């Protein structure tokens, strides 16, 4: 009954307009590398104070989950992730684009985002207070075990060499250590530079490793355009949608569960989902070469994570990501205190926001599917025009995050490094994963030792952390075995092709 009342309020003209404006801005923000929902929400927050509380939060929430949709567009078409959570999408999305299948990849991403986002909102509507309470059972030891589990993903991102992947993961961890220490508050690895005390920015590194590296690769290969294949159908077939249906559900489930945990970003969810799909697949050798499931899984996960993040926000007042922290500030500005009392004293407001998220997800699908053909034609633009545009957007994106020329320099430095990684077959994705997980792993490890009086037993005496560490070892074994089987299959295929030739 409360949800029905929420729909009646959300379907008013003013609320519908705010929802449409939010998802439109969010999609645009997601497409542009470097801008991100955090910056967009922070910029527009003062402007929403003149609106009714429901209208303001509806618009800001629309920007957040709209950006999750938009981030996949450039990841698939240009190998430039608009959001950190879209990095795994690049692996198979861009491979599909180079084969002339960028349209279906975009279509699958839109449907996956809609399906998982809607499932996330259903979970929000049905179980918000209960799930938020369960999420509180995660303390520092549990977070350490979870981050350790996430590091096992590196094995499946290893390419031809696990040793190289581990080295790149460790390098990413070291890069994340630049700046102020988690516990000590002292500057590390800054070498006397005040600019480096703030640390390296994730967005500038990703822009360098993907966008600028891709331009260097295109110039060295003298490409005429991104894809020389004809566009063909720009929508996925019914068979492909049916094939990806289990992926939508698995990715949505992974993203929803991890989205409940404060600090567990959509990027971690999307890496987990990609790894899960590769493990579940009967043909894991297809991943990285253009598997639609490699697009559907991460996109489903990051949108489910954005929806699930509203559960601890509304039920406990705990933001699970930077954009939701700004949304929390918006709620406080309106005089609304998140927590269990919010559901009792401002039920109409809460259920209007939840209902608007159903509507916003539908709007995003309606907005994105017709645009698939338009976006797909970007791959046919001559590379002489596209390369300077990519470099311009990359430079603007790197600069606007912190208004720092250092970040632009870092982006181009990692662009050159990324090209060398590509040329000498060093995988870049483990570096990104190490950079994302490093600070979380270090913080939770130090906090755990502090709580336990420097005793390592805290990781094994708590049931959840012990279970996650055991699962890490099991997944590591499964990953190594899967990798060996994949290599055997690929060698067998090569042998068969040589015999036919």
MARDOKOL-812503 format. One record per residue (C-alpha): residue number from 1; chain; z, y, x. Coordinates in steps of 0.02 Angstrom, whole numbers, plus 32768, in hexadecimal, padded with zeros to 4 digits. Each point is the difference from the previous one (the first is absolute). Layout:
<atoms>
ATOM    n  chain    c3    c2    c1
ATOM  NUM      A     Z     Y     X
...
</atoms>
This chain:
<atoms>
ATOM    n  chain    c3    c2    c1
ATOM    1      A  8000  8000  8000
ATOM    2      A  802C  8078  808D
ATOM    3      A  7F5D  7FD7  805A
ATOM    4      A  7F9E  8021  7F5E
ATOM    5      A  8054  80A9  7FF1
ATOM    6      A  7FD3  801F  80B6
ATOM    7      A  7F49  7FDD  7FDB
ATOM    8      A  8003  8078  7F6D
ATOM    9      A  8040  8088  8074
ATOM   10      A  7F8D  7FD3  8091
ATOM   11      A  7F67  8004  7F8F
ATOM   12      A  8018  80B7  7FD3
ATOM   13      A  7F74  8073  803C
ATOM   14      A  806B  805A  8081
ATOM   15      A  8045  7F61  804E
ATOM   16      A  7F53  7FAD  8002
ATOM   17      A  7FB8  8098  8059
ATOM   18      A  808A  7FFF  8083
ATOM   19      A  7FE8  7F46  801C
ATOM   20      A  7F43  8014  8012
ATOM   21      A  8017  8092  8078
ATOM   22      A  807D  7F9F  8068
ATOM   23      A  7F96  7F63  8015
ATOM   24      A  7F65  8069  8025
ATOM   25      A  805A  8061  8089
ATOM   26      A  804E  7F5E  803F
ATOM   27      A  7F57  7FA9  800D
ATOM   28      A  7FB8  8094  8060
ATOM   29      A  8099  8004  8072
ATOM   30      A  7FF1  7F45  8021
ATOM   31      A  7F49  800F  8031
ATOM   32      A  8023  8088  8081
ATOM   33      A  8047  7FB5  80A1
ATOM   34      A  80A4  804B  8037
ATOM   35      A  8033  8065  7F66
ATOM   36      A  8062  7F7A  7FA2
ATOM   37      A  8069  8008  7F61
ATOM   38      A  809B  8041  805A
ATOM   39      A  7FAB  80A2  8035
ATOM   40      A  7FA8  8016  7F59
ATOM   41      A  809F  7FE8  7F99
ATOM   42      A  8063  8074  8072
ATOM   43      A  7F7B  8088  7FF1
ATOM   44      A  7FF5  7FF3  7F42
ATOM   45      A  80B9  7FE7  7FDB
ATOM   46      A  8026  80BC  7FF1
ATOM   47      A  7F6D  8016  7F88
ATOM   48      A  8043  7F7A  7F89
ATOM   49      A  80A5  805B  7FE5
ATOM   50      A  7FAC  806B  7F7A
ATOM   51      A  7FD6  7F62  7F9E
ATOM   52      A  806A  7F98  7F8C
ATOM   53      A  8061  7F7D  8067
ATOM   54      A  7F9C  7F6E  7FB9
ATOM   55      A  7F5B  8057  8021
ATOM   56      A  802E  802D  80B3
ATOM   57      A  803D  7F52  8030
ATOM   58      A  7F6B  7FAE  7FA8
ATOM   59      A  7F89  8067  806A
ATOM   60      A  805D  7FE1  80A3
ATOM   61      A  800E  7F45  7FDD
ATOM   62      A  7F45  7FFD  7FDA
ATOM   63      A  7FDB  804C  80AA
ATOM   64      A  8069  7F78  8053
ATOM   65      A  7FB0  7F66  7FB3
ATOM   66      A  7F55  8055  7FF7
ATOM   67      A  8003  8012  80BD
ATOM   68      A  8020  7F44  800E
ATOM   69      A  7F5B  7FE6  7FA4
ATOM   70      A  7F9E  8080  8063
ATOM   71      A  8034  7FC3  80AC
ATOM   72      A  7F92  7F66  7FF3
ATOM   73      A  7F5C  805F  7FE8
ATOM   74      A  7FE7  803E  80B2
ATOM   75      A  8055  7F64  8045
ATOM   76      A  7F78  7F94  7FB1
ATOM   77      A  7F6A  8071  801A
ATOM   78      A  8024  8055  80A6
ATOM   79      A  808A  7F96  8051
ATOM   80      A  8072  8098  7FEE
ATOM   81      A  80A1  7FD9  7FA2
ATOM   82      A  8030  8094  7F92
ATOM   83      A  80B2  7FBC  7FFE
ATOM   84      A  8061  7F94  807C
ATOM   85      A  800C  7F7C  7F77
ATOM   86      A  7F41  7FF3  7FFE
ATOM   87      A  7FF6  7FC7  80B6
ATOM   88      A  7FF5  7F44  7FD6
ATOM   89      A  7F78  802A  7F80
ATOM   90      A  7F91  803A  808F
ATOM   91      A  7FF4  7F51  8048
ATOM   92      A  7F99  7FB2  7F74
ATOM   93      A  7FD0  809C  7F9E
ATOM   94      A  7F99  804B  808D
ATOM   95      A  7FB7  7F56  802C
ATOM   96      A  7FC2  7FF5  7F4C
ATOM   97      A  7FB8  80B0  800A
ATOM   98      A  7F9A  7FD5  809B
ATOM   99      A  7FB7  7F6E  7F9D
ATOM  100      A  7FCE  8074  7F72
ATOM  101      A  8093  7FC8  7F93
ATOM  102      A  8065  80A1  8005
ATOM  103      A  7FEB  8019  7F44
ATOM  104      A  804D  7F5A  7FCC
ATOM  105      A  808C  801B  807E
ATOM  106      A  8028  80A8  7FB0
ATOM  107      A  7FF9  7FB1  7F54
ATOM  108      A  8078  7F75  8033
ATOM  109      A  8075  8081  804E
ATOM  110      A  8002  8066  7F5E
ATOM  111      A  8020  7F68  7F91
ATOM  112      A  8087  7FBD  8078
ATOM  113      A  8055  80AA  8001
ATOM  114      A  7FFD  800A  7F42
ATOM  115      A  803E  7F4D  7FE5
ATOM  116      A  808D  8009  807F
ATOM  117      A  8031  80B2  7FD1
ATOM  118      A  800B  7FCE  7F49
ATOM  119      A  8067  7F65  8029
ATOM  120      A  8073  806E  8068
ATOM  121      A  801A  8077  7F6E
ATOM  122      A  8024  7F6B  7F8D
ATOM  123      A  8087  7FC9  807B
ATOM  124      A  8042  80B2  8004
ATOM  125      A  800A  8005  7F42
ATOM  126      A  8054  7F56  7FED
ATOM  127      A  8075  7FEC  8093
ATOM  128      A  8023  80A9  8052
ATOM  129      A  80BF  8004  8002
ATOM  130      A  8014  7F46  8028
ATOM  131      A  7F81  7FFE  808D
ATOM  132      A  8045  809F  804B
ATOM  133      A  80AC  7FB0  8006
ATOM  134      A  7FBB  7F66  8058
ATOM  135      A  7FA8  806C  8081
ATOM  136      A  80A9  8047  8034
ATOM  137      A  802F  7F55  8047
ATOM  138      A  7F8D  8024  8093
ATOM  139      A  8063  8045  8092
ATOM  140      A  7FCD  801F  80B5
ATOM  141      A  8003  7F45  8030
ATOM  142      A  7F8D  7FD6  7F6E
ATOM  143      A  7F89  808D  802E
ATOM  144      A  7FFB  7FC5  80B5
ATOM  145      A  7FD6  7F4F  7FC7
ATOM  146      A  7F79  8043  7F8B
ATOM  147      A  7FB0  806A  808A
ATOM  148      A  8008  7F69  8075
ATOM  149      A  7FA7  7F9C  7F7A
ATOM  150      A  7F7B  8088  7FF3
ATOM  151      A  7FE0  7FF3  80BC
ATOM  152      A  7FC1  7F4D  7FE7
ATOM  153      A  7F67  8050  7FAD
ATOM  154      A  7FC5  8030  80B0
ATOM  155      A  7FCC  7F4B  801F
ATOM  156      A  7F81  8008  7F73
ATOM  157      A  7FC0  80A7  8040
ATOM  158      A  7FEB  7FBB  80AF
ATOM  159      A  7F45  7FE3  8006
ATOM  160      A  7FD8  7F8C  8091
ATOM  161      A  80A1  8019  8062
ATOM  162      A  80B4  7FF9  7FC2
ATOM  163      A  803B  8041  80A9
ATOM  164      A  7F95  809D  7FEE
ATOM  165      A  803F  801A  7F4F
ATOM  166      A  80B6  7FF2  8036
ATOM  167      A  7FE0  8078  8090
ATOM  168      A  7FB1  807D  7F87
ATOM  169      A  8091  7FED  7F87
ATOM  170      A  807B  8023  808E
ATOM  171      A  7F97  8097  8033
ATOM  172      A  800B  8042  7F4D
ATOM  173      A  80BC  7FE6  8004
ATOM  174      A  800D  8066  80A1
ATOM  175      A  7F94  808C  7FB8
ATOM  176      A  8075  8009  7F6A
ATOM  177      A  8093  8015  8079
ATOM  178      A  7FBF  80A9  803D
ATOM  179      A  806E  808E  7FC1
ATOM  180      A  80B1  8006  7FBE
ATOM  181      A  805E  7F5A  8006
ATOM  182      A  8038  7FAF  7F5D
ATOM  183      A  80B9  7FF2  802C
ATOM  184      A  8019  8069  809D
ATOM  185      A  7FAB  809F  7FC4
ATOM  186      A  7FBE  8015  80B1
ATOM  187      A  7F4A  8020  802C
ATOM  188      A  7FA5  7F6A  804D
ATOM  189      A  7F5C  7FEE  805F
ATOM  190      A  7FD8  80BA  7FED
ATOM  191      A  7FE8  801E  80BD
ATOM  192      A  803D  80B3  7FF3
ATOM  193      A  7F88  802E  7F74
ATOM  194      A  8053  8056  7F6D
ATOM  195      A  7F68  7FD5  7F95
ATOM  196      A  8022  7F46  8017
ATOM  197      A  80B6  800A  7FC9
ATOM  198      A  7FC2  7FFA  7F4D
ATOM  199      A  7FAB  7F5A  8024
ATOM  200      A  7F4D  7FC9  7FE2
ATOM  201      A  7FBC  800C  7F50
ATOM  202      A  7FC3  7F62  7FAB
ATOM  203      A  7F70  8058  7FA6
ATOM  204      A  7FB5  8048  80A0
ATOM  205      A  8006  7F54  8054
ATOM  206      A  7FAB  7FAD  7F6B
ATOM  207      A  7F7C  8088  7FF5
ATOM  208      A  7FDC  7FE5  80B9
ATOM  209      A  7FFE  7F41  7FFD
ATOM  210      A  7F91  7FF7  7F66
ATOM  211      A  7F9F  809F  7FD7
ATOM  212      A  7FDC  8045  80AE
ATOM  213      A  7FEB  7F53  804B
ATOM  214      A  7F80  7FD9  7F79
ATOM  215      A  7F9B  809B  802F
ATOM  216      A  8002  7FCD  80B8
ATOM  217      A  7FC7  7F51  7FCF
ATOM  218      A  7F75  8046  7F92
ATOM  219      A  7FC1  8073  8089
ATOM  220      A  8002  7F76  8084
ATOM  221      A  7FA1  7F8B  7F89
ATOM  222      A  7F87  808E  7FCE
ATOM  223      A  8017  7FDC  7F47
ATOM  224      A  7F89  804F  7F85
ATOM  225      A  8081  7FF2  7F74
ATOM  226      A  80A2  7FA2  7FDA
ATOM  227      A  7FA6  7F71  7FA8
ATOM  228      A  7F49  7FD4  8010
ATOM  229      A  800D  7F80  7F72
ATOM  230      A  7FC1  8030  7F53
ATOM  231      A  8088  802E  7F86
ATOM  232      A  7FD4  7F7E  7F7B
ATOM  233      A  8085  7FED  7F7A
ATOM  234      A  808C  807F  8011
ATOM  235      A  807A  7FA0  7F92
ATOM  236      A  8057  7F59  801C
ATOM  237      A  7FC1  7F6F  7F96
ATOM  238      A  806A  7FA9  7F7B
ATOM  239      A  800F  7F6A  8074
ATOM  240      A  8044  806E  808D
ATOM  241      A  807F  804F  7F8A
ATOM  242      A  803B  7F53  7FC7
ATOM  243      A  8007  7FC7  80B6
ATOM  244      A  806F  8095  802D
ATOM  245      A  8073  7FF2  7F68
ATOM  246      A  8085  7F97  805B
ATOM  247      A  7FF5  807D  808F
ATOM  248      A  8027  8090  7F89
ATOM  249      A  809B  7FA4  7FC4
ATOM  250      A  803D  7FCC  80AD
ATOM  251      A  7FE2  80AB  804C
ATOM  252      A  8053  8054  7F6C
ATOM  253      A  8098  7F8D  800D
ATOM  254      A  8013  801E  80BC
ATOM  255      A  7FEE  80BC  7FEA
ATOM  256      A  8078  8008  7F6D
ATOM  257      A  808C  7F9E  8057
ATOM  258      A  7FF2  8062  80A3
ATOM  259      A  7FEF  80A5  7FA1
ATOM  260      A  80B2  7FEA  7FBF
ATOM  261      A  8046  8010  80B1
ATOM  262      A  801E  80B2  803E
ATOM  263      A  7FA1  801E  80A2
ATOM  264      A  7F86  7F70  7FE6
ATOM  265      A  7F5D  8060  7FF7
ATOM  266      A  7F5D  7FD4  7FA9
ATOM  267      A  7FB5  7FE4  80AD
ATOM  268      A  8078  7F6F  8021
ATOM  269      A  7FD8  7FB8  7F53
ATOM  270      A  7F45  8007  801D
ATOM  271      A  800E  7FA8  80AA
ATOM  272      A  806D  7F7A  7FAF
ATOM  273      A  7F83  7FE9  7F72
ATOM  274      A  7F6C  7FF2  8076
ATOM  275      A  805B  7F7E  8068
ATOM  276      A  802F  7F9F  7F63
ATOM  277      A  7F4B  7FFB  7FC3
ATOM  278      A  7FC3  7FC1  80A7
ATOM  279      A  8083  7F76  7FFE
ATOM  280      A  7FD7  7FCF  7F4D
ATOM  281      A  7F44  7FFE  8019
ATOM  282      A  7FA1  7F5C  8015
ATOM  283      A  7F88  8060  8071
ATOM  284      A  806C  8071  806B
ATOM  285      A  7F71  8016  807B
ATOM  286      A  7FAC  8075  7F81
ATOM  287      A  8089  8082  8014
ATOM  288      A  7FCF  8091  806E
ATOM  289      A  7F49  7FDC  7FDC
ATOM  290      A  7FF5  803C  7F4B
ATOM  291      A  8074  7FA0  7F8B
ATOM  292      A  801C  8057  7F5A
ATOM  293      A  80B0  7FB6  7FFA
ATOM  294      A  8023  8061  80A1
ATOM  295      A  7FE1  809F  7F9D
ATOM  296      A  8053  7FCC  7F5D
ATOM  297      A  80A5  7FC5  804C
ATOM  298      A  8031  809D  8062
ATOM  299      A  7FC4  8076  7F77
ATOM  300      A  8063  7FA2  7F7B
ATOM  301      A  809A  8002  806F
ATOM  302      A  8002  80B8  802B
ATOM  303      A  7FEA  8035  7F4A
ATOM  304      A  8087  7F89  7FC3
ATOM  305      A  8072  8046  8088
ATOM  306      A  7FE5  80B2  7FC3
ATOM  307      A  802E  7FCD  7F4D
ATOM  308      A  8096  7F98  8035
ATOM  309      A  8043  8091  8067
ATOM  310      A  802A  805B  7F5F
ATOM  311      A  8083  7F7B  7FD7
ATOM  312      A  8080  802E  8086
ATOM  313      A  7FCF  80B7  7FEC
ATOM  314      A  8024  800C  7F45
ATOM  315      A  808A  7F7C  7FF3
ATOM  316      A  8062  802B  809E
ATOM  317      A  7FBD  80A4  8043
ATOM  318      A  7FC4  7FA9  80A0
ATOM  319      A  7F4F  802F  8038
ATOM  320      A  7FA5  7F71  8056
ATOM  321      A  7F79  806D  8052
ATOM  322      A  7FE4  80B6  8036
ATOM  323      A  7F99  802E  7F64
ATOM  324      A  808A  7FBC  7F90
ATOM  325      A  8081  8064  8063
ATOM  326      A  7FA1  809E  7FCE
ATOM  327      A  7FF8  7FC2  7F4C
ATOM  328      A  80BD  7FEB  8009
ATOM  329      A  800C  80B6  8034
ATOM  330      A  7F93  802C  7F6A
ATOM  331      A  8076  7FA4  7F8B
ATOM  332      A  8095  805C  804A
ATOM  333      A  7FA8  80A8  7FEB
ATOM  334      A  7FEC  7FD8  7F47
ATOM  335      A  80BA  7FD7  7FF6
ATOM  336      A  7FE2  7F46  7FE7
ATOM  337      A  8072  7F8D  8065
ATOM  338      A  7FB0  7F54  801E
ATOM  339      A  806D  7F69  7FE3
ATOM  340      A  803B  7F91  7F72
ATOM  341      A  8039  809A  7F9F
ATOM  342      A  7F4D  8042  8000
ATOM  343      A  7FC9  7F6D  7F93
ATOM  344      A  808B  8028  7F84
ATOM  345      A  8003  80BE  7FFA
ATOM  346      A  7F45  8022  801B
ATOM  347      A  7FB1  7F62  7FB9
ATOM  348      A  7F6F  8060  7FB1
ATOM  349      A  7FD2  804D  80A8
ATOM  350      A  800A  7F59  8060
ATOM  351      A  7F96  7FA0  7F83
ATOM  352      A  7F80  808B  7FF6
ATOM  353      A  7FEA  7FF5  80BF
ATOM  354      A  7FF1  7F42  7FF9
ATOM  355      A  7F80  8008  7F71
ATOM  356      A  7F9C  8085  805E
ATOM  357      A  7FEF  7F87  8092
ATOM  358      A  7FA9  7F82  7F8F
ATOM  359      A  7F8A  8089  7FC7
ATOM  360      A  7FE7  8040  80B2
ATOM  361      A  7FCD  7F54  8040
ATOM  362      A  7F80  7FF1  7F74
ATOM  363      A  7FBE  80AF  802A
ATOM  364      A  7FED  7FD0  80B6
ATOM  365      A  7F99  7F67  7FD3
ATOM  366      A  7F92  8067  7F8C
ATOM  367      A  7FEE  8085  8087
ATOM  368      A  7FDE  7F8B  8092
ATOM  369      A  7F8A  7F7C  7FBA
ATOM  370      A  7F74  8079  7FCF
ATOM  371      A  800E  8050  80AC
ATOM  372      A  7FE2  7F5C  805C
ATOM  373      A  7F43  8018  8006
ATOM  374      A  8011  80B4  803B
ATOM  375      A  807B  7FD4  808B
ATOM  376      A  7F97  7F68  8035
ATOM  377      A  7F6B  8071  8022
ATOM  378      A  8062  8055  808A
ATOM  379      A  7FD4  7F69  806C
ATOM  380      A  7F49  8033  7FF9
ATOM  381      A  801F  80B0  8044
ATOM  382      A  7FAF  8014  80AE
ATOM  383      A  8080  7FE5  8089
ATOM  384      A  7FCE  80A3  8054
ATOM  385      A  8049  805A  7F69
ATOM  386      A  8091  7F8A  7FDC
ATOM  387      A  8048  7FFA  80B1
ATOM  388      A  8023  80BD  800F
ATOM  389      A  804A  8000  7F4F
ATOM  390      A  8075  7F70  802E
ATOM  391      A  8037  805A  80A0
ATOM  392      A  801E  80A2  7F9F
ATOM  393      A  8068  7FAA  7F79
ATOM  394      A  805D  7F9D  8086
ATOM  395      A  802D  809E  805F
ATOM  396      A  803A  8059  7F62
ATOM  397      A  8061  7F67  7FC6
ATOM  398      A  805A  7FEA  80A7
ATOM  399      A  802C  80BA  800A
ATOM  400      A  803F  801A  7F4E
ATOM  401      A  8089  7F7A  8006
ATOM  402      A  806F  8068  8073
ATOM  403      A  7F91  8098  8026
ATOM  404      A  7FFA  7FC7  80B4
ATOM  405      A  7F6E  8000  8079
ATOM  406      A  805C  7F76  805E
ATOM  407      A  7FDC  7F8B  7F6E
ATOM  408      A  7F45  802A  800C
ATOM  409      A  8005  7FD9  80BA
ATOM  410      A  805C  7F5D  7FDD
ATOM  411      A  7F7D  7FD0  7F7D
ATOM  412      A  7F70  8016  807C
ATOM  413      A  8063  7FA9  808A
ATOM  414      A  8018  7F69  7F90
ATOM  415      A  7F4B  800D  7FC9
ATOM  416      A  7FCD  7FE3  80B5
ATOM  417      A  8083  7F78  8014
ATOM  418      A  7FC7  7FAE  7F5E
ATOM  419      A  7F4D  7FF8  8040
ATOM  420      A  803E  7FAB  809F
ATOM  421      A  8068  7F86  7F97
ATOM  422      A  7F63  7FD6  7F9C
ATOM  423      A  7F93  7FED  809A
ATOM  424      A  807A  7F8C  805B
ATOM  425      A  803A  7FA2  7F64
ATOM  426      A  80B3  803E  7FF0
ATOM  427      A  8036  8003  7F48
ATOM  428      A  8039  80AC  7FC4
ATOM  429      A  8059  7FC9  7F61
ATOM  430      A  8098  7FB2  8058
ATOM  431      A  801B  80A8  8054
ATOM  432      A  8006  8055  7F56
ATOM  433      A  8076  7F7C  7FBB
ATOM  434      A  8072  8010  8098
ATOM  435      A  8005  80BD  7FEA
ATOM  436      A  802D  7FF1  7F47
ATOM  437      A  8083  7F78  8012
ATOM  438      A  804B  8035  80A7
ATOM  439      A  8073  808C  7FC4
ATOM  440      A  803A  7F9B  7F68
ATOM  441      A  8024  7F67  806B
ATOM  442      A  805E  8065  8083
ATOM  443      A  8066  8063  7F81
ATOM  444      A  8035  7F69  7F9A
ATOM  445      A  8029  7F9C  809F
ATOM  446      A  8071  8088  8045
ATOM  447      A  8053  801F  7F58
ATOM  448      A  8021  7F45  7FEC
ATOM  449      A  8054  7FF4  80AA
ATOM  450      A  8066  809A  7FDA
ATOM  451      A  803D  7FB5  7F5C
ATOM  452      A  802B  7F58  804F
ATOM  453      A  805A  8040  809B
ATOM  454      A  7F6C  7FD2  8072
ATOM  455      A  7FFB  7F4C  7FBF
ATOM  456      A  7F56  7FAC  7FE8
ATOM  457      A  804D  7F88  7F83
ATOM  458      A  7FE7  8081  7F76
ATOM  459      A  7F48  7FCE  7FF6
ATOM  460      A  8029  7F48  7FE1
ATOM  461      A  809D  8006  7F95
ATOM  462      A  7FB3  8068  7F73
ATOM  463      A  7F97  7F90  7F8E
ATOM  464      A  7F6D  8076  7FE4
ATOM  465      A  7FE8  8030  80B7
ATOM  466      A  8015  7F4C  8039
ATOM  467      A  7F81  7FC6  7F7F
ATOM  468      A  7F83  8086  8035
ATOM  469      A  8012  7FD3  80B8
ATOM  470      A  7FE4  7F49  7FD6
ATOM  471      A  7F67  8032  7F9A
ATOM  472      A  7FC2  8063  8097
ATOM  473      A  8002  7F66  806F
ATOM  474      A  7FAC  7F98  7F79
ATOM  475      A  7F78  8083  7FE5
ATOM  476      A  7FE5  800E  80BB
ATOM  477      A  7FE3  7F45  800A
ATOM  478      A  7F8A  8005  7F69
ATOM  479      A  7FA1  8094  8049
ATOM  480      A  7FE6  7FAD  80A8
ATOM  481      A  7FC4  7F60  7FAC
ATOM  482      A  7F8D  8062  7F8C
ATOM  483      A  7FB9  805F  8092
ATOM  484      A  7FDB  7F5E  805D
ATOM  485      A  7FA9  7FB6  7F66
ATOM  486      A  7F9A  809F  7FE7
ATOM  487      A  7FC6  7FFB  80B5
ATOM  488      A  7FCF  7F48  7FEE
ATOM  489      A  7F9C  8027  7F61
ATOM  490      A  7FA5  808F  8054
ATOM  491      A  7FD3  7F95  8097
ATOM  492      A  7FC3  7F78  7F8A
ATOM  493      A  7F92  807D  7FA3
ATOM  494      A  7FB7  8041  80A3
ATOM  495      A  7FDB  7F4C  8036
ATOM  496      A  7FA7  7FDC  7F5B
ATOM  497      A  7F97  809F  800D
ATOM  498      A  7FCC  7FD1  80B1
ATOM  499      A  7FCD  7F52  7FC8
ATOM  500      A  7F95  8049  7F72
ATOM  501      A  7FB0  8079  807B
</atoms>
